């Protein structure tokens, strides 16, 4: 087997670690190859390195990195900036930890917690491209409701570099990762610790049924222990003096039922695009309230995986 390159790139000098990887990794149909196992992957590395096809080589790296991360590996990669790829250096350790990820198409790295739903969020945003929609205008004002660890905000900031973004997240461990991912490379993104709701109040944050980092749910608080502040969208527009919302991303684990239940007309009238995941499996009535609210306006609606893309005819904005 041609493992020289794979060992060079991923530091696989430990035989037991190599055997773990070989037994765990299997790839299906990408870059024109089918059923790529670790042997073929090493050969693909050599093929693409010899031709200096950096784009395909990076694709192989990302597929391997993501598969390793899902298995709980720590992946640290340093990409060479010179034309030759000889100085690519990788270190893999089998442990559950926070890992720094550098995508070739992005200038800034970001952090994921291995062994958590962070990997699924990464997959949805950067592999499935659920928010990658062509618009006929450049959004300037974006609110990221349910920002989690900030990956959607990172995606929007690269796609729309001149945009202003409010990233709102109610769960503290997620918010810490959000600030870690955004504060250095994207200081213009405002990170807001709190939840989106239909009125000002206090909310309790609790784990969802799957107990994953992306599944925290909020409900109106009884008492003041373990609570977070609820913000209305009108309140955010007023606080930051925004005239309207160009893009509203909503992934708030069932709280969209309350968001679109009442007190929505003023800000929805000022909103051009909504990208939303509905969670009727968590709270019955999310879809009913959302589509009833949108019926007052002229939105065209499409769907990309679990995300509804709603684009308003701006002529209908009051």
Steps between C-alpha positions, in 0.01 A plus 500: 500500500617850419476658846802729484306810408215432736744450785681822406182705489336354808796400714398134502815353647301320768393159356204460736371846408534415133303177553225697680476737207506225240218318674288811550533695176308431184409747227224495242515661153677833499755654259385245244613193697272238651541305823821670601659310788812613681728325249344677204503822697879480537532438127272797433722719717801399294318552170373845586826609662698402193267704280489782758120495475459693825122527480447124482767438760328739740170322431661176608637668812158636598330164449764327711506770770123498538482121520777499762328769705173309502687204647644716779845566358672832553615636165749781473613600153743765380461578130806602301475839333767438238416320171655175617295298747800327652475688830143396579514366853222324691466365849221266604434400858221269610315707758186705542599865504456837334662510157610788282379464141641689201308472174698586185232742377484693830774730628418447868494177701218406734448257786279192537444274799566147376250233594215756506236634261750771398606256228143475371467880497825519302370241254170682445658841443826424317425167328123503440510881450153552646544880506672535164220666302545744214328830577451791262642743754783522753368469859624770735302415814496137618364354824613148590238369746625187674860559400634195687882519459490759222555294185203653316627848585844404368341373178294819456798724577709338227213501251399857585816665637348848534205378708425580861402193701331448837570147629257402778552186711332411834713208629820596681741227383392559139534876551857458624584312178313764300718777643812288453418448132401857421668748733849498345444468125152655488490776764222678310258213574311581819466193723189524717442266793127445510205349318256624237138513619180693429523720809748616760524246780735247660539148359630172635744309278487120519650214294283358223396138470823401323714675768718642221666841490280614211173400667453732799143624542364805679180556696364779715676501836344447839724685740844638415733199534680383186333744266598702194358821363247493217534757221236596249607568144344848517715564808819404313409720202446794730810437712737482200310755291441270207242614242411144393619138488648373177543141617350335808638154578287310754597170662361526854380149584125560520500860624389601150148404614498793742702727271235482227203477735460873559689833499664418168336729246726804548834322457376244247383788283865621499653157423609404148624140537437230762696176527333280761491146631162405649480269802149359527659182635598706805196727528176452309386814322833636373414456132139615546601829665787565259307453176199689638727798577658488154159492330467872574795569270616409152772241564615236254594183687740220411668230704860386531530188714326596828526874442225711346626791287244782492568799273267799500395699201651827625234695315264367762695654789316784672 
